């Protein structure tokens, strides 16, 4: 299923995107008499916590949803599927060989591929919607950069998750743009957390595609364009460490929990590693795509000086 969080005049709730329409789960459950746990039609974290049986009921509900519960996508505001994660987003740095090489060359370092996943996090306040504007505040950063990534949402948590069992812990997949302030990130001392955590610098969405619909997360084309010009284009097959390896590595150290989000790294083509470097400017529009999931469309908008 393609699960979305959306908002209209009636409030925030969940829907299932199908054939260009959105099935509003709240009235659909009421009108069909399908019994769902409290919160499972209005909050993605509640739905994930409700487990596989609830997800199966929703899949059945979609098949019998009355026509009156269908909404046009342009009639609602799509939000990030999990607008406020419980924890920071886990991120993987330099997880594609060509990107690792371009990044190290750009800062004058010897090219060496990481021997294990390079994990950092991005603050929950960075999360924003799939079509939201990205604020450009020149007093904070003038080097905003793009990064298309496959996002992974955890269904069943755990510690010491074996690699061969890891994909069974996945609820679904989404699209992430890990927008980065390079002038902050590359300050002396390697300020990755601050450079990755500007408010509203992590568009997510437009949906979560449940894991049963993606048989192989290592076979997904991804692409990012700025003002129509393609900047990044690759496939998740080129990851140095695949989804299962990343889950195993993180859970070796800490407990993953339902609803946790992992951004799995970006391929080559980022702006700061180009010759000359390129950075986002007010008015630019990014289109960030993972095939089979969807596209984020975000415009860069300048903050008016105070």
C-alpha positions, -999 to +999 in steps of 0.1 A: +000+000+000+009+036-005+002+053+029+001+091+032-004+116+060-025+146+048-043+176+061-074+195+050-101+216+067-112+185+086-078+180+102-048+156+099-053+119+091-041+090+070-050+079+035-040+053+010-030+066-024-045+046-053-049+054-090-043+090-084-068+094-056-065+093-018-088+070+002-096+088+034-092+060+060-112+077+088-147+078+070-139+046+051-135+027+084-167+043+098-188+037+067-177+001+062-177-009+099-141-021+098-128-021+134-094-004+137-074+005+168-076+041+182-054+064+162-046+040+133-064+062+108-050+095+119-014+089+130+013+069+111+032+060+143+000+046+158-006+026+127+029+011+127+026+003+164-008-015+158+010-042+139+005-065+109-031-074+116-042-038+115-023-033+083-041-063+068-075-048+078-066-016+061-056-034+030-090-051+030-107-018+037-092-002+007-109-028-015-144-019-003-140+018+005-171+038-007-166+063-035-175+091-011-142+085+008-120+093-022-102+126-023-084+143-051-047+148-043-048+184-052-076+190-026-054+181+003-020+190+017+004+161+018+025+161+050+056+141+057+043+106+064+057+108+099+056+146+105+073+143+139+094+112+144+100+101+179+138+101+174+164+117+151+166+103+116+195+079+112+216+087+082+244+070+064+273+091+051+292+082+019+273+050+012+279+051-026+315+047-039+314+075-064+299+099-038+324+089-012+352+096-037+338+130-049+332+141-013+368+134-001+383+149-032+363+181-027+378+186+008+413+176-002+413+142+015+427+108+002+399+087-013+392+058+010+360+038+011+345+034+045+350-001+061+316+001+078+285+023+076+292+059+087+262+067+109+250+101+120+217+117+127+194+145+116+172+163+141+135+157+141+128+194+136+144+191+101+115+170+088+091+188+064+065+178+038+070+165+003+059+198-013+069+223+013+092+253+007+128+251+020+138+283+037+171+299+027+185+321+055+217+336+043+226+346+079+228+308+087+241+292+055+247+301+018+257+266+008+226+245+008+231+213-011+208+184-023+209+146-015+184+121-029+181+091-006+160+060-001+143+062+033+135+031+054+108+030+081+111+004+109+081-018+116+095-042+143+123-029+165+151-048+182+187-050+192+213-072+175+191-078+144+208-103+121+214-091+086+195-121+072+164-111+093+167-073+089+143-068+060+115-084+080+118-055+104+110-029+077+075-014+076+081+004+043+101+028+022+099+065+014+119+093-003+143+115+016+161+147+005+189+151+030+195+189+024+228+199+038+244+232+048+280+225+036+295+256+050+284+244+085+290+207+079+326+213+068+337+236+095+367+226+115+356+198+138+333+182+113+300+196+123+279+170+105+249+171+129+245+209+127+251+210+090+224+184+085+198+197+110+186+230+098+149+234+105+129+221+076+159+206+058+146+171+054+116+167+030+100+132+034+073+114+014+052+117-005+041+083+008+054+053+026+052+022+003+048-008+025+076-034+024+054-061+007+053-040-024+091-036-028+106-070-032+142-057-035+152-023-019+185-027-037+170-024-071+154+011-070+164+039-094+168+073-078+172+108-093+173+144-083+168+174-106+172+211-099+151+234-122+146+204-145+184+196-148+193+162-135+220+164-109+220+129-095+209+096-111+218+061-099+203+030-083+203+016-048+221-014-062+253+008-059+251+012-021+283+001-004+261-011+025+226-023+017+194-018+038+199-051+057+235-043+065+226-008+078+199-021+100+222-048+114+250-023+121+228+003+139+210-023+160+243-038+170+249-006+190+214+005+200+177-005+200+158+003+169+121+010+175+089+010+154+087+042+134+124+049+133+135+063+100+168+056+082+181+076+053+204+052+035+229+076+017+231+095-015+249+088-049+273+111-067+263+144-081+260+166-050+266+203-055+296+210-033+317+184-051+311+198-086+335+220-105+328+247-098+307+240-067+269+245-071+246+254-043+208+260-041+195+295-046+162+312-038+137+302-065+153+269-073+130+238-074+142+204-065+125+172-077+137+142-057+125+108-070+128+072-060+110+051-086+081+031-073+077+054-044+073+090-057+087+125-060+093+153-036+090+188-051+105+216-029+112+252-037+140+272-021+125+304-006+145+333+009+139+344+044+132+381+045+158+400+066+145+410+100 
